[in-house]
Amino acid sequence: MSFVQIQCTRCKSVFRDRAGRLQDGYSRQCPSCEVVLFFAEDSQHPFVKRAMRNARKARKEQREAEAARRVAPEPRAARSFAGRGRSVDRED
């Protein structure tokens, strides 16, 4: 799960939200000044543009990483038994 930093258009504070949520038509309230931010692909505000661009990039990287994992699954590690074994020299 990847997160994107968002800068408020009113109070300029920075907060974060999930990249998967940050899509066209999404709205979020700033945690410090409580103004509602609307995220749209055609927004002219540079803070919204940057957040949308970073979210697209993060979603793309996440999709590529998942596709790479499906194509080449990680090899399973051999089991190691770190417990106490029987001692050959043991006298009863």
C-alpha angles and dihedrals in degrees: 000000000000129000133209127210115234126196116211115242092217111036097019093228117146124232134158138237136177115281091224092061096047100088137125110302097020119133128195134182118233108244094220108039097018095226113150113242118205118206117209132160092233096048116138097205111104094218092055092044091052093048092049092047092049091047092052090049093048093048091049093050090048092051091049092049091050091048091050090051091052093050097047112024116202114262115251116248117240114253116253121198106212095174126109114288130204114278118228093204094052116130121202 
